[in-house]
Amino acid sequence: MDLNLNRADYLQVGVTSQKTMKLLPASRHRATQKVVLGDHDGVVTCFGMKKGEAVAVFKTLPGQKIARLELGGVLNTPQEKIFVASGSEIRGFTKRGKQFLSFETNLTESIKAMYVYSLCFHVFIIFWRGDKQ
């Protein structure tokens, strides 16, 4: 059985890291599903597919390299708030691209991992055998 695959480019973004792309939950039945991603240029891009074409929802200005992107929100509601970690800063965006949160942590090292649970952030800097990773 031969399988012929063809390449299709819908959108071009900068270089990305692992765990910097998420699928936003649909707001209602048959709504356009949206994808949000962060790249090394510090740009957060959100787009949806409509009639086979990528339609931009929002795009932020460049900044520090985005190391992690997580979705969050109040428990038992759709997790549609976007939180990004870049350097030692955490920024929050709505699904329409409005920035509602920005704070600098007191960490001297860059944030490597982040977990959002309800209204709480858990940030991590990874050490292995006493050495920073």
VOBAMAR-714684 format. One record per residue: residue in three letters; chain; x, y, z of N, C-alpha, C in turn. Coordinates in Angstrom, 1 decimal. Layout:
<sites>
 type mol   n_xx   n_yy   n_zz  ca_xx  ca_yy  ca_zz   c_xx   c_yy   c_zz
  ala   A      X      Y      Z      X      Y      Z      X      Y      Z
...
</sites>
This chain:
<sites>
 type mol   n_xx   n_yy   n_zz  ca_xx  ca_yy  ca_zz   c_xx   c_yy   c_zz
  met   A    0.8   -1.2    0.0    0.0    0.0    0.0    0.9    1.2    0.0
  asp   A    0.7    2.1   -1.0    1.5    3.3   -1.1    0.6    4.5   -0.6
  leu   A    1.3    5.4    0.1    0.6    6.5    0.6    1.3    7.8    0.1
  asn   A    0.6    8.6   -0.6    1.2    9.8   -1.2    0.8   11.0   -0.3
  leu   A    1.8   11.7    0.3    1.6   12.8    1.1    2.1   14.1    0.5
  asn   A    1.3   15.1    0.6    1.7   16.4    0.1    1.8   17.4    1.2
  arg   A    2.7   18.4    1.0    3.0   19.4    2.0    2.0   20.6    1.8
  ala   A    1.5   21.1    2.9    0.6   22.3    2.8    1.0   23.2    3.9
  asp   A    1.4   24.4    3.5    1.8   25.5    4.4    0.6   26.4    4.7
  tyr   A    0.2   26.5    5.9   -1.0   27.4    6.3   -0.5   28.6    6.9
  leu   A    0.6   28.6    7.6    1.1   29.7    8.4    2.6   29.5    8.7
  gln   A    3.3   30.6    8.6    4.8   30.5    9.0    5.0   31.4   10.2
  val   A    5.7   30.7   11.2    6.1   31.4   12.4    7.6   31.2   12.6
  gly   A    8.1   31.8   13.6    9.5   31.6   14.0    9.8   30.3   14.6
  val   A   11.0   30.0   15.0   11.4   28.8   15.6   10.6   28.7   17.0
  thr   A   10.2   27.5   17.3    9.4   27.2   18.5   10.1   26.2   19.4
  ser   A    9.7   26.2   20.7   10.2   25.2   21.6    9.1   24.2   21.9
  gln   A    9.4   23.1   22.6    8.4   22.2   23.0    7.5   22.8   23.9
  lys   A    6.2   22.4   23.9    5.2   22.8   24.8    4.8   24.3   24.7
  thr   A    4.9   24.8   23.5    4.5   26.2   23.3    3.4   26.3   22.2
  met   A    2.7   25.2   22.0    1.5   25.3   21.1    0.4   24.5   21.8
  lys   A   -0.8   25.2   21.8   -2.0   24.6   22.4   -3.2   24.8   21.5
  leu   A   -4.2   24.0   21.7   -5.5   24.1   21.0   -6.5   24.7   22.0
  leu   A   -7.0   25.8   21.6   -8.0   26.5   22.5   -9.4   25.7   22.4
  pro   A  -10.1   25.6   23.5  -11.4   24.9   23.4  -12.4   25.7   22.6
  ala   A  -13.2   25.0   21.9  -14.3   25.7   21.1  -15.2   26.4   22.0
  ser   A  -15.6   27.7   21.6  -16.5   28.5   22.5  -17.9   28.0   22.4
  arg   A  -18.3   27.5   21.3  -19.7   27.0   21.1  -19.6   25.9   20.0
  his   A  -20.8   25.2   19.9  -20.9   24.1   18.9  -20.6   24.7   17.5
  arg   A  -19.8   24.0   16.8  -19.4   24.3   15.4  -18.7   25.6   15.3
  ala   A  -18.0   26.1   16.3  -17.2   27.3   16.2  -15.9   26.9   15.7
  thr   A  -15.2   27.9   15.1  -13.8   27.7   14.6  -12.9   27.4   15.7
  gln   A  -12.2   26.2   15.6  -11.2   25.9   16.6   -9.9   26.7   16.4
  lys   A   -9.4   27.2   17.5   -8.2   28.1   17.4   -7.0   27.4   17.9
  val   A   -5.8   27.8   17.3   -4.5   27.3   17.8   -3.7   28.5   18.2
  val   A   -3.0   28.3   19.4   -2.2   29.4   19.9   -0.8   28.9   20.1
  leu   A    0.2   29.7   19.7    1.6   29.2   19.8    2.5   30.4   20.1
  gly   A    3.6   30.1   20.7    4.7   31.1   21.0    6.0   30.7   20.4
  asp   A    6.8   31.6   20.0    8.0   31.3   19.3    9.2   31.9   20.0
  his   A   10.4   31.7   19.5   11.6   32.2   20.1   11.8   33.7   20.0
  asp   A   11.0   34.3   19.1   11.1   35.8   18.9   10.2   36.5   20.0
  gly   A    9.5   35.7   20.8    8.6   36.2   21.8    7.2   36.6   21.3
  val   A    6.9   36.2   20.1    5.6   36.5   19.5    4.6   35.4   19.8
  val   A    3.4   35.7   20.4    2.3   34.8   20.6    1.4   35.0   19.4
  thr   A    1.1   33.9   18.7    0.2   33.9   17.5   -1.0   33.0   17.8
  cys   A   -2.2   33.5   17.5   -3.4   32.7   17.6   -4.1   32.8   16.2
  phe   A   -4.5   31.6   15.7   -5.1   31.6   14.4   -6.2   30.5   14.4
  gly   A   -7.1   30.6   13.5   -8.1   29.6   13.3   -8.2   29.2   11.8
  met   A   -8.8   28.1   11.5   -9.0   27.7   10.1  -10.4   27.9    9.7
  lys   A  -10.5   28.6    8.5  -11.8   28.9    8.0  -11.8   28.7    6.5
  lys   A  -12.5   27.7    6.0  -12.6   27.4    4.5  -11.2   27.0    4.0
  gly   A  -10.4   26.3    4.8   -9.1   25.8    4.4   -8.0   26.9    4.5
  glu   A   -8.3   28.0    5.0   -7.3   29.1    5.1   -7.1   29.5    6.6
  ala   A   -5.8   29.8    6.9   -5.5   30.2    8.3   -5.9   31.7    8.4
  val   A   -6.8   32.0    9.4   -7.2   33.3    9.7   -6.6   33.7   11.0
  ala   A   -5.9   34.8   11.0   -5.2   35.3   12.2   -6.2   35.9   13.2
  val   A   -6.2   35.5   14.5   -7.0   36.1   15.5   -6.3   37.2   16.2
  phe   A   -5.0   36.9   16.6   -4.2   38.0   17.1   -2.7   37.6   17.0
  lys   A   -1.8   38.6   17.1   -0.4   38.4   17.1    0.2   39.5   18.0
  thr   A    1.1   39.1   18.9    1.6   40.1   19.9    2.9   40.6   19.3
  leu   A    3.4   41.6   19.9    4.7   42.2   19.5    5.9   41.3   20.0
  pro   A    7.0   41.3   19.4    8.2   40.5   19.8    8.7   40.9   21.2
  gly   A    9.3   39.9   21.8    9.8   40.1   23.2   10.9   39.0   23.4
  gln   A   11.0   38.6   24.7   11.9   37.5   25.0   11.4   36.2   24.5
  lys   A   12.3   35.2   24.3   12.0   33.9   23.9   10.9   33.2   24.8
  ile   A    9.9   32.7   24.2    8.8   32.0   25.0    9.2   30.6   25.3
  ala   A    9.4   30.2   26.6    9.8   28.9   26.9    8.6   27.9   27.2
  arg   A    7.5   28.5   27.6    6.3   27.6   27.9    5.0   28.4   27.7
  leu   A    4.0   27.7   27.2    2.7   28.2   27.0    1.7   27.3   27.6
  glu   A    0.8   27.8   28.5   -0.2   27.0   29.1   -1.6   27.7   29.1
  leu   A   -2.6   26.9   29.1   -4.0   27.4   29.2   -4.5   27.3   30.6
  gly   A   -5.3   28.2   31.0   -5.8   28.2   32.4   -7.1   28.9   32.5
  gly   A   -7.6   29.0   33.7   -8.9   29.7   33.9   -9.5   29.2   35.2
  val   A  -10.7   29.6   35.6  -11.4   29.2   36.8  -11.8   27.7   36.6
  leu   A  -11.7   27.0   37.7  -12.1   25.5   37.6  -13.6   25.4   37.1
  asn   A  -13.8   24.3   36.4  -15.1   23.9   35.8  -15.6   24.9   34.8
  thr   A  -14.7   25.6   34.2  -15.0   26.5   33.0  -14.0   26.2   31.9
  pro   A  -14.3   26.5   30.7  -13.3   26.3   29.6  -12.0   27.0   29.9
  gln   A  -10.9   26.3   29.7   -9.6   26.8   30.0   -9.1   27.6   28.8
  glu   A   -9.6   28.9   28.7   -9.3   29.7   27.5   -8.4   30.9   27.8
  lys   A   -7.8   31.0   28.9   -6.9   32.1   29.2   -5.5   31.5   28.8
  ile   A   -4.7   32.4   28.2   -3.4   32.0   27.7   -2.3   32.6   28.5
  phe   A   -1.4   31.7   29.1   -0.3   32.2   29.9    1.0   31.8   29.3
  val   A    1.9   32.7   29.2    3.2   32.4   28.6    4.3   32.8   29.5
  ala   A    5.4   32.0   29.6    6.6   32.2   30.4    7.7   32.5   29.5
  ser   A    8.3   33.7   29.7    9.5   34.1   28.9   10.5   34.8   29.8
  gly   A   11.6   34.2   29.9   12.6   34.6   30.9   12.1   34.3   32.3
  ser   A   12.0   35.4   33.1   11.4   35.2   34.5   10.1   36.0   34.6
  glu   A    9.5   36.2   33.4    8.2   37.0   33.4    7.1   36.0   32.9
  ile   A    5.9   36.3   33.5    4.7   35.5   33.1    3.7   36.6   32.6
  arg   A    3.2   36.3   31.4    2.1   37.2   30.8    0.9   36.4   30.5
  gly   A   -0.3   37.0   30.7   -1.5   36.4   30.4   -2.3   37.1   29.4
  phe   A   -3.0   36.4   28.5   -3.8   36.9   27.4   -5.1   36.3   27.4
  thr   A   -6.1   37.0   26.9   -7.4   36.5   26.7   -7.4   35.8   25.3
  lys   A   -8.5   35.0   25.0   -8.5   34.3   23.7   -8.6   35.3   22.5
  arg   A   -8.9   36.6   22.8   -9.0   37.6   21.8   -7.7   38.4   21.7
  gly   A   -6.7   38.1   22.6   -5.4   38.8   22.5   -5.1   39.9   23.4
  lys   A   -6.1   40.2   24.2   -5.9   41.3   25.2   -5.0   40.9   26.4
  gln   A   -3.9   41.6   26.6   -3.1   41.2   27.8   -3.7   41.7   29.1
  phe   A   -4.0   40.7   30.0   -4.6   41.1   31.2   -3.7   40.9   32.4
  leu   A   -2.5   40.3   32.2   -1.6   40.0   33.3   -0.2   40.1   32.8
  ser   A    0.7   40.7   33.6    2.1   40.7   33.4    2.8   40.9   34.7
  phe   A    3.7   40.0   35.1    4.4   40.2   36.3    5.8   39.5   36.2
  glu   A    6.8   40.2   36.8    8.1   39.7   36.8    8.3   38.9   38.1
  thr   A    8.7   37.6   38.0    8.9   36.8   39.2   10.2   37.3   39.9
  asn   A   10.5   36.8   41.1   11.7   37.2   41.7   12.8   36.1   41.5
  leu   A   12.6   35.3   40.4   13.6   34.3   40.1   14.7   34.9   39.2
  thr   A   16.0   34.5   39.5   17.1   35.0   38.7   17.3   34.2   37.4
  glu   A   16.8   33.0   37.5   16.9   32.1   36.3   15.6   32.1   35.5
  ser   A   15.8   31.7   34.2   14.6   31.6   33.4   13.7   30.5   33.8
  ile   A   12.4   30.7   33.6   11.4   29.7   33.9   11.5   28.6   32.8
  lys   A   11.6   27.3   33.2   11.7   26.2   32.2   10.3   25.5   32.1
  ala   A    9.6   25.4   33.1    8.3   24.8   33.1    7.3   25.5   33.9
  met   A    6.0   25.4   33.6    5.0   26.1   34.3    3.7   25.3   34.2
  tyr   A    2.9   25.3   35.3    1.6   24.6   35.3    0.6   25.6   35.9
  val   A   -0.5   25.7   35.3   -1.6   26.6   35.8   -2.7   25.7   36.3
  tyr   A   -3.1   25.9   37.5   -4.3   25.2   38.1   -5.2   26.2   38.7
  ser   A   -6.3   26.4   38.1   -7.3   27.4   38.6   -6.7   28.8   38.5
  leu   A   -6.5   29.4   39.7   -5.9   30.7   39.7   -4.5   30.7   40.3
  cys   A   -3.8   29.5   40.3   -2.5   29.4   40.9   -1.5   29.0   39.8
  phe   A   -0.3   29.6   39.8    0.8   29.3   38.9    1.8   28.4   39.7
  his   A    2.4   27.4   39.0    3.5   26.7   39.6    4.6   26.8   38.5
  val   A    5.7   27.4   38.9    6.8   27.6   38.0    8.0   26.8   38.5
  phe   A    8.8   26.3   37.5    9.9   25.4   37.8   11.2   25.8   37.1
  ile   A   12.3   25.7   37.8   13.6   25.8   37.3   14.2   24.4   37.5
  ile   A   14.7   23.7   36.5   15.1   22.4   36.6   16.6   22.3   37.0
  phe   A   16.9   21.5   38.1   18.3   21.2   38.5   18.4   19.7   38.5
  trp   A   19.6   19.3   38.0   19.9   17.9   38.0   21.3   17.6   38.5
  arg   A   21.4   16.9   39.6   22.7   16.6   40.3   23.4   17.9   40.7
  gly   A   22.6   18.9   41.1   23.2   20.1   41.5   23.6   21.1   40.5
  asp   A   23.4   20.7   39.2   23.7   21.6   38.1   22.4   22.1   37.5
  lys   A   22.4   23.3   37.1   21.2   23.9   36.4   21.1   23.3   35.0
  gln   A   19.9   22.9   34.6   19.7   22.4   33.2   19.1   23.4   32.3
</sites>
